[in-house]
Amino acid sequence: MDTTKLRLFAAVAGILFGLGGVFSLAVASTLALASVMGLVGAAFTVAALLLSVACLCLYLFLQPQTSSSDEVDNMEDAAADALADLPFDAIQSIIEKRPLTVAALALIAGYSFARDPAGVARHAQRFMVGLL
């Protein structure tokens, strides 16, 4: 079984155990309050408490005070930041995988730049024009 299926199974199990825990907590608190205010009053009190927690979570996570255009701008900024980091992450992984090859290429690039700076500049310009 691959890791994706294991994670999915763990998520389903976590949801089931979480719902079971909330259910048992609601039953226990209802039974504890039943001795003080009766079974019906305790059930309504626990239901109101759970409903208020649900409404609070909805308000905090959906954030109705922010407009959808602000959320889109935030998502665009986050996506741009993630894409900006991709080249650096790729370079870092290449350096971690092959440190001697990267050091040799850096030495060759430094030597060629020190020997003929104008030629390196010409090649860099041709390379950039070729990318366009």
ABEGO torsion letter per residue (X at the ends): XBAAAAAAAAAAAAAAAAAAAAAAAAAAAAAAAAAAAEAAAAAAAAAAAAAAAAAAAAAAAAGAABBAAAAAAAAAAAAAAAAAAAAAAAAAAAAAABAAAAAAAAAAAAAAAAABAAAAAAAAAAAAAAAX
